[in-house]
Amino acid sequence: MNMEYIDTHSHIYEKQFDEDREAVLERMRESGVTTITVGTCFKTSQQAVELARGEASREQIVGATIGVHPTDTNESFDADKYEKLLNEKVVGIGECGFDYFRTPRDEVYVRQREVFEAQVRFAAGHDLPLMLHIRPSEHSTDAHEDALEVLRLYQKEYGDTVRGNVHFFTSTKEIAREYLALGFTIAFPGVITFAPELHEVVRDVPLDMMLAETDAPYAAPVPHRGKRNEPVFVIDTIKAIADIRGEDFDTAATQLTKNARTVFNIL
């Protein structure tokens, strides 16, 4: 049986793929890689859904998420508009959350929390997982602390329908454990191939609670660092996960694919 790999977070609709998207999809097809493509605003959410449903791309794009990124746009989250994007290919809501990396928390917290909470309610109401984007200010866990507060609050109200995945995780094992306690999976990007300080976290998170992703076209793993990232490079991240944990590659890859299918209900 050929191996199957799921890159749980890419932006394959981005203009960086406009000239060779078909070739990118073909490389994925040849390598057994599929992806979830992730919206960051209403326009890109539409693009993600269109690609996921497109004749040429739907086999390699197993799902789309729709939502509003905390910093990429000044959009609010209009539930009525996003409701119209829902279809069989929409597997999650986001990427959404908090981001204080470039703008101080006190300038953006109120607005970001409002937009995030709207998406948490929407996701719970439609029984869809969240795709979280949480990026704290430098040398801090502030955005994670705020996100965890919101998630705990809404789990009390909505229970297990508040669930999902923490995209591009680069924080501590202690923070990871707090998300795990809420039932959220932790997704590791290609950064783990060149950031040894994250290896302790990769070893600490249970294999059945982690995902692998690229965030293509951004943050390519070694040996592609400095180039445009693409979904097929998720295999390099999965190899790194297996190596860091001292586990068999096929075993790790099979479990990560199973995890992705479970979290995002990909049949």
Protein Blocks (a to p, Z undefined) as FASTA:
>chain_A
ZZddddfbdcfkbmklmmmmmmmmmmmmmnopacddddfbfklmmmmmmmmmpmklmmmm
nbdcddddfklpccdcdfklmmmmgcfklgbecdedddfklgcfklmmmmmmmmmmmmmm
mmmmnopacdddddddehiaklmmmmmmmmmmmmmmnommlgcddehiabdfklmmmmmm
nopacdddfklmmmmklmmmmmmpcfklcccdekpaghiacfkghiacdfklmmmmmmmm
mmmnopafklmmmmmmmmmmmmnopZZ
